[in-house]
Amino acid sequence: MSAYSKLHPLTCLVGYLCILIPAMFIKNPVIQLTSLLGSVLFLSVICDRKTIGSDLGFYIPLFVLMAVTNPLFSHNGATPLFFMNGNPVTLEAVIYGIFMSVMITSVLLWCKCYGIIINSDKIVYLFGKSLPKLSLLLSAALKFIPELKRRFRLTSSAQKTLGQYSTESYTDRIKRMCGVFSSVIGWSLENAVEKNNSMKARGYGMPGRSNYSIFKMTAADKTISVLYIACLSLTLAGAFTGKLYFSYYPTVSGIPDSPLALASYFSYFVCAMIPIIVESEEAIRWKYYRSKI
């Protein structure tokens, strides 16, 4: 379990929103690159090397594809690099495509990181009282894919033990695979119905129902939440006053460097680095205690 996942669910949710809101809505290269840097560092801390390697195999081609697609379809800009089928491929469109790829990739990485941190129990805690149906749906969705994979592996292993995959025919293998998939889907639907009946029997979502919780807001949680909100407020102050405005078309403008812009960059950097700082502090403390043994 990572150190950041031990924080209060509300603190994790506040951090998630404070990081994603500027990353998605402020079209400034510094903000977008900071978001990507923070997401990559955080993912490298909470995931093992095998997971990171498989993720890179997905996100790098996706990044390249999105970066290449924009200049092929958007021909805005005042600096043509070359012509393709009579249409100009401009420098501005290339730069815009790259930074849009940076933004989308960083958002996807942050979502993956917080998908690991905010589990189904935390979702039920956060939204169980105000939005019981939504929290139950999100909780089931988070567990559905991992449980489906686990059940598929178990069923497939059982079929192999019975000699179902001993033939070399690809047609037979596909038929066996379809049978396993059908069995797993049937099990998942049956499990969803049973879970729904179980939650109804327990009075889930009914008014006046009490909820047991193991989460308690500590002083550290409150401090981190306040720091998140302060960093977001300063970043949004720079955006709303136009100090972070950056234009790609018709020509690429200069990166804003006013005092408020620099303060906004620093505040968002701190906001994006808080998860890494929490993980690093826990790792340093653990090594220190081990050295004292």
Secondary structure, 3 states (H helix, E strand, C coil): CCCHHHCCHHHHHHHHHHHHHHHHHCCCHHHHHHHHHHHHHHHHHHCCHHHHHHHHHHHHHHHHHHHHHHHHHCCCCCCEEEEECCEEEEHHHHHHHHHHHHHHHHHHHHHHHHHHHCCHHHHHHHHCCCCHHHHHHHHHHHHHHHHHHHHHHHHHHHHHHCCCCCCCCHHHHHHHHHHHHHHHHHHHHHHHHHHHHHHHHCCCCCCCCCCCCCCCCCHHHHHHHHHHHHHHHHHHHHHHCCCCCCCCCCCCCCCCCCHHHHHHHHHHHHHHHHHHHHHHHHHHHHHHHHHCC
